[in-house]
Amino acid sequence: SNNPNEIVWMSASRGCMYNCGFCTAKNVWGVSYRTKSVKRIVDELEYYINNYNKRYFGFTDDTFTYDKERAIDLCKEILKRKLKIQWSAATRIDCIDSKTLYWMKKAGCKRIDFGVESGSEIIRKNMNKNFKNKDIIKVFELIKKFKIKTIAYMILGYKGETLGTILQSVKVYNKIKPDVIIT
């Protein structure tokens, strides 16, 4: 449709090199990671802008910043072509840094989705997501400095969940204060 407020969902890559215990990506794509060229992705963005007056995009990649340099190159190409767009993407706590965030913000990124999953390091270890609470807190503090909105995904009732681990999650989510929590 020609509704300029409608979001166009696009993929810049397929697959994921991680092995989270709950995820189906490896069943769908195998444990592989394939990418489109930066030129092709930005050509697609331009196509939707020029032919359908689109301005809002969502990248469906499992880990948009798996290759941070590639993500930065994509942002630089969006800027080089002077595309006035807004977009969102998902990534992991351990795949983001201030340099990448700087370029994402500059190129129009308005929201980043994270699979935080739990505030309990034990539960995340059971999920095969081995980053620390301090890393989650640090990343969310960093993103707030760039004024990028966040969604934090949360899984309740995973193997090993107790009232104690749920309370740990509440504590962490209260500390990181994402704009949206999706359970």
Order of alpha helices (4+ residues) and beta strands (2+ residues): beta-beta-alpha-beta-alpha-beta-alpha-beta-alpha-beta-alpha-alpha-beta-alpha-beta
